[in-house]
């Protein structure tokens, strides 16, 4: 018998393979127990628990005088937790008892309950229950212990469309939202988040930390018991620079205007804080958080105006542009302030006659008189003398054709035209272009927020601040999270004599000229009316103004646009006057006891929310 021996090489190979297997096993064990321990523990926990999330209250939004513009209110949802008595007769009895208060189809409701019971998983039977229905269902909890009512936070705008174009709205997440936030544990597929305006820009600050009911399930996903209910953490509260009374005056003025369309922007010239921001038509942001049945019964139309005229609407400035032309002609030195031009009601440019808005003519006009009466012929003559390049230069200096810098999306930059821009396009420039440019017609387009920035810079003698609308943010624990500070974007350098003459002319507009209707007892008003030709219909009406009380620096500069308003003096001036009176109400009371307009009522108090 032969003695077979296994070669030593084969023993070595087997031993090496065994060692490799042991090392791989050890590495895998280290990965499971050490490196990936937290992740696998979380996965195991998810397999053991289910969560019914409860949306946290979004942070509240207040005006500068602490009127709640956006808050939260309770939203009641009915949950069925399978367990206990799951006989057919008990579930039928439950479905029959719930169908009436819910206004639901009995068969559909029973099928939902059967499915939840068979899968041993909780289910939402109804959402956004009205308080009256919720109270009826609360009485059934003692009879049918498998049901419960949870309370979530639902966004609520107490004054509906008030400040809607600035506040924006929230809505359910879509696929793009979910793709961007799928790794954020504070969001689920049915979460709501900011879709427009401040709600979107400050989503991170406003979004609280959701709570939820944690349920224990077995390996098959069947419900064992309710583990705990974790309380939510509300979002941070945002305090705006908006004055609620000035905002109310702006919105009321636009709603009662001849067209019901337009925009109002009021700015504090000292720092750029937005005092009022209105765009009409507006919309009710509550529409986006309604349940299906509420939407069907709502009287609000399906087409909601999302176009923000204050920020996105670009219009010919008309005669308010004469402020820019005034700066150009005074700085050029080619036109003496006391020099007079005769206005017969028209200007003969050779191959075309350009008319003044007053066909009767204004007669002899110097600078202050020409500005006060908004005489087109004066500015035709003076503009020709100063030159189109100079006017274009100061249009750019006053930041027309540039975004204001406000923290909002999709701002329209408008358009500045002149010989420089024409030359860049290799196009010609004609005398008629200069005449149109001098009075704010032609290709020049500005937005209401740019107009507000223009008059604000005149009020403070040349400083452009970045417009802002959030004053400070406070976390739910009471800690100050953010405090705004003014930011200077640029300055317009003009001679002191130029500023003084421009302000004298603007004061004369209100005291003696086209803006007399803006006079306010106890205040000095400086303004400029404008009527901009509109090839699509009736002329647009403009008015820009600022005010001082008691010789103090101006605290408000306002721009008003009324689409198709026809005349700035009749359509836009009264709105600006009401806004100024509201914003300066305390100062005016101090000097002549003039009361301001009424403020919207305080938002209703919101009850505490939790699991009932």
Secondary structure, 3 states (H helix, E strand, C coil): CCCCCCCHHHHHHHHHHHHHHHHHHHHHHHHHHHHCHHHHHHHHHHHHEEEEEECCCCCCEECCCCCEEEEEEEEEEEEECCCCCCCHHHHHHHHHHHHHHHCCCHHHHHHHHHHHHHHCCCEEEEEEECHHHHHHHHHHCCCCCCEEEEEEEEEECCCCCCCHHHHCEEEECCHHHHHHHCCCCCCCCCCEEEEEHHHHHCHHHHCCECEEEEEEECCCCCEEEEEEEECCECCCEEEECCCHHHHHHHHHHHHCCCCCCEEEEEECCCCCEEEEEEEECCCCHHHHHCCHHHHHHCCCCCCCCCCCHHHHCCECCHHHHHHHHHHHHHHHCCCCCCCCEEECCEEECCCCEEECCCCCCCEEECHHHHHHCCCHHHHHHHHHHHCHHHHHHHHHHCCCCCCCCCCCCCCCCCECCCHHHHHHCCCCCCHHHHHHHHCCCCCCEECHHHHHHHHHHHHCCCEEECCECEEEEECCCCCEEEECCCCEEEECCCCHHHHHHHHHHHHHHHHCCCCHHHCCCCCEEEEEEEEECCCCCCCEEEEEEEEECCCCCCCEEEEEEECCCCCHHHHHHHHHHHHHHHHCHHHHHHHHCCCCCCCCCCCCCCCCCCCC
